[in-house]
Amino acid sequence: MAQRNASRRGQKKGESFMDYSLLFIVLFLVGFGMVMVFSSSSYEANLKLGDSTRYLRQQLFASILGIVAMMVVANIPYHFWERFAVPAYIGSVVLILLIIPFGYSSGGATRWLYIGPISLQVAEVAKLGMILFLSSLICTLGKGIRTNKGFLLVLLSPAPVAAMIYIITNNLSSAIIVMAIAALMLFVSCPDYKRFFLLGLIVLAVAAIVIFYVVQTAEAHVDDLDFRGARILAWLDPEAYSDDTGFQTIQALYAIGSGGVLGKGLGQSMQKRGFLPEAQNDMIFSIICEELGLFGGIAVIVMFLLLIWRLMIIANNAPDLYGALLVVGVMGHIAVQVILNIAVVTNTIPNTGISLPFISYGGSSVMFLLIEIGLTLSVAKGIRLKDL
Amino acid sequence: MDDKMNHKTYHRSKTVTVVFLCTLMLLGLAGRLVYLMVFQSEYYTLKARELHERERSIKAARGRIIDANGKILADNKTVCTVSVIHSQITDAEEVIAVLSEELGLSQDYVRKRVEKYSSIEKIKSNVDKAVGDTIRSYALDGVKVDEDYKRYYPYDTLASKALGFTGGDNQGIIGLEVVYEEYLKGEAGTILTVTDAKGVEQDEEGEERVEPVSGRDLYVSLDINIQSYATQLAKQTMETKEADHVSILVMNPQNGEILAMVDVPEFDLNNPYTLPDGMDASAFSEEKRQELLNAMWRNGCINDTYEPGSTFKIVTAAAGLESGAVKPEDTFNCPGFIMVEDRKIRCHKVGGHGAENFVQGTMNSCNPVFITVGLRIGVERYYSYFRQFGLLDKTGIDLPGEAGTIMHKMENIGPVELATISFGQSFQITPIQLATTASSIVNGGRRITPHLAVRAVSADGTDSKSFTYPVREDVVSAETSETMRYILEQVVAEGSGKNGAVEGYRIGGKTATSQTLPRGSGKYIASFLGFAPADDPQVLALAIIHNPKGTYYGGQIAAPVVRQLFENILPYLEKKDYNRT
């Protein structure tokens, strides 16, 4: 208690720590994202809407809103949020349930709620809500987490939310991300490795069985497979399914492959001109590769590595477990999405809609990611400089 | 406190583990990027380019067909193809109005194409260049006028069946045009333009052009002067004799070059799909119309067979002399008929020719003489000569659709069949086969391949390919050949072929009159085969008149045709030879 007081006093004396490196990396990614959203969307937006900056303006609006929210959150001591653990969980559930009567559809999926002029993708809220909820839960459990009961409680408490995201909004990717965030936070807060090793094996085994089942079924009757099964087949041989399920993947591969080492130059992508549908969304990384080449693609990966490294530093120097877990949650969220997105775009895993954090077009995503960064900045403020 | 520190330690190490694993995965993905963007780059770049580029082909100018004098028989003229690009049209109504007006098409027809959502839609091809230029001068957005070549035949109907014509894509359909397609067509060029997914051209990407390579000019042995004159003669004969059709073949018996190939009625190469005069195309079904067109395009000189009749006695005589079955001085007696087994075969002269030697028998075209010679040769020997002379094979002329010989199987030939074969009946050959076989008998015994194409020369004249054709030596001995020339000269000088004689020239030849099947129909084929000079044949002509009205004897109606032809072309060829040397 004395220590905490001391640290607070330290902050008041102007020793407050603002992690400018993190801020810089995030702002760079947001800015770069806007450039790429404009580049990848302007041609089609001009053709279809007669307004080449439509997507850019919406992204800019969401980003400004997000940055303001980030700065506000960064200046609120993070323990303020501890009391909102249960409301965050319940709020997420309610928002998802609201989709049923009030949901707004786009591209065949119902994932958005309209609040005034702003559309909100509820899954993005749920991810933040889960980070807040689990951080508190794990702190409350204390040593109890080492028991199997505690372990399962942390692992399974997000399951209903993930299931609802999957069933109600038909969004498998977000459901997986919510579970992955939970698993990572649990991993960091438990001292052992064995259970996670087992968990990993189970996940791998299930994946292998699903793939095996899909391939077997495909040989017998293709028609029995739903679109996810078809996506697995398209992943194994995208060119054989290039007219339907493999279409997006193939177009992304054309974009990436044709970029070569140096790329075609900013704005010079051909694939964005109607070949790769909605290039500004989940597949934006392929346009980055096409225009900026291997160097551009690797540079983006390096920026994300720096971001993750920076978040690790903050997590490991957080004043307490709650702060550390908040940052680990945010780090997990970003890392999982980056890895899955690039893996999908390069056809390393089957196609599933995951956006690239800060860069892909999508207001809710950018806004809530920035709020999460605000949380980590707030945690970073609690770090005593002498610890570094 | 200790506990808390302990917590912190494993939290830290586990966070580091997470970051380490993430880093590993991101490095793995970076490796995947390197694989895709360095090692697979070429493959995907190619695939992407195929996807982005639209290919418009530029037609190559088709090679010309040029006669022995350098006169162009088949040429190209520039025409235009008018197309619209849907996405680039700004004023659809004006486009529809202008195009339907200028191209003489209905508004509905044009509207349907203008409003069709496609990357490029052809409105009309083979538009006159002048009309194309007019349309271009309107400078309408989304209207493309591409220049193109269309085959053009300056002499319309001349040598139509030999030259052939081309189809809508300028590909050969019949005649030389189809046989020498590979040489004539050239290589189409391409314009590659980069387009977006809807086919809208991306101007800033520019276009890539691969220039077309023009086809090779085909130099043929046809001589436009001989061809024109022969055509004129054939037409005249057809009209005066009210014949069904008349064929005239003129060739060089020494090397097989065809100088003229006439089969009237010919058709207009510039309008090959127009039925002959007096036929209304709309009156026929599609199938019937095609049948009529095929009949119109048919080249009687090579596509049809007929019973050669007495001109075939040249072959029997050559076989008899070569085998030693007969000598020129052998004597025969013709009572007006001959008994072969139980059959009485008549001579065309009812009272008979009486006593005559073999030369006289040939001059008289006496059937009993040739039947006797044929029987002396015997079935097996006769058949082997038939084969040796090349009569069982096609001549190999460089025109499509040559018909084969229709002949008995050897085991089915009895004395009666042999007797009829001996004077040219009961089997069928093509006119070109007869002319070629006669050529090889009188040229010293070399079986030549009849042909039209002499050489193919690239458009810039730098590369010339001469065609060579097989020649088979010793078909008959030089001695037999010389005897045959002597006998056939006698036929024209004093025998049945005297109407083929030309003053001042030594002509050899043989007449024929054959009744068409079924016998008794009253339809005849009159023909005459002549060559000159008789002692060293440089030109051989075969005239065949199908179903003449009135007089139908070859010696009376076909021989004069060849005579008139020779009267004109022999001095011409001499002069040409003189000029050449």
Interface residues (C-beta under 8 A of the other chain):
Chain A: Y43 L47 L184 F187 V188 S189 C190 P191 L253 Y254 A255 I256 G257 S258 G259 G260 V261 M270 Q271 R273 G274 F275 C289 G293 L294 G297 I298 I301 F304 L305 I308 W309 M312 A315 N316 L321 A324 V328 M331 G332 A335 V338 I339 I342 A343 T346 T348
Chain B: H7 K8 Y10 H11 R12 K14 T15 V16 T17 V18 V19 C22 T23 M25 L26 L29 A30 R32 L33 V34 L36 M37 V38 Q40 S41 Y43 Y44 T45 K47 A48 R49 L51 H52 V194 D196 A197 K198 Q202 E205
